[in-house]
Amino acid sequence: MIVTRDDVARGKPFPDLFLRAAEVLDVSPGECLAVEDSLNGIRAAHAAGMMPVMVPDLLQPTEEIRAMCVRVVADLHEVRSIVARNASISRPAGDAHGTR
């Protein structure tokens, strides 16, 4: 199943799209790794309680955005390696969503 902006009332930076995707997958948002390249995408994933990973494209992450990410990676190959290794991913210290 594909979930798009058309499936929710509000787009990013609101968490609606990410929450809908977790609902469709029947998983807790806290168990989801959200891969994003945009600042508002990271904001939305973080607000949804997911574990945001940023793959910067045109814009580099600000300090605000870095604090919301569990990782900032160079490319999708690095994301694949993280998932393939089943690497432990922890939320940043002081994250309101708790530690994983």
VEXPA-216850 format. One record per residue (C-alpha): x, y, z. Coordinates in steps of 0.001 Angstrom, whole numbers, padded with zeros to 6 digits, always signed. Layout:
// VEXPA-216850
XYZ...
// end
This chain:
// VEXPA-216850
+000000+000000+000000+001117+003532-000721+000197+006453+001526+000405+009930-000007-000368+013533+000884-003823+012960-000623-004604+010467+002166-004369+013003+005006-005848+016381+005870-002528+018094+006613+000859+017689+004981+004349+018066+006396+005456+019430+008838+002359+017932+010477+002781+014259+011438-000446+013062+009786+001156+011289+006824+003624+009369+008987+000934+008441+011503-001304+007176+008687+001540+005075+007270+002154+003483+010694-001571+002816+011031-001677+001125+007610+001352-000987+008554-000254-001765+011927+002876-000795+013838+003592+001716+016542+005122+004940+015191+007938+004483+017714+008982+001323+015878+009283+003118+012531+012420+004405+010877+011487+007434+008767+013974+008275+006005+013683+011881+004859+015590+014450+002835+013630+017553+003836+013577+019674+006957+009777+019567+007185+009855+015809+006629+012141+015405+009638+009893+017673+011679+006852+015594+010713+008516+012241+011422+009774+013478+014783+006336+014849+015705+004866+011434+014829+007210+009798+017338+009214+007957+014698+012980+007593+014420+013980+010094+011718+017043+009511+009564+018021+012372+007287+019677+011916+003920+020419+015554+003045+019691+016616-000510+019576+020322-001278+019550+021538+002322+021885+020438+005078+020337+019861+008503+020276+022720+010970+021144+022141+014620+017385+022008+015338+016937+019266+012744+020051+017325+013831+018610+017201+017351+015455+015522+015983+017320+012885+013969+018560+009541+015183+021095+009711+012337+022170+011983+009510+023694+009887+006738+025500+010582+003488+023317+008482+001194+020752+005704+000926+023529+003094+000832+024292+004033+004425+020609+003616+005357+020622+000189+003723+023715-000777+005726+022079+000335+008971+018970-001713+008246+020939-004732+006977+023084-004781+010106+019971-004296+012203+022052-001634+013890+020894-000241+017173+019471+003200+016657+018971+005431+019660+017050+008623+019977+019024+011759+020838+019452+012445+024549+016589+014454+025967+014194+013491+023159+010611+013826+024326+009731+010508+022703+012072+008513+024935+015027+006246+024200+014958+003231+021902
// end
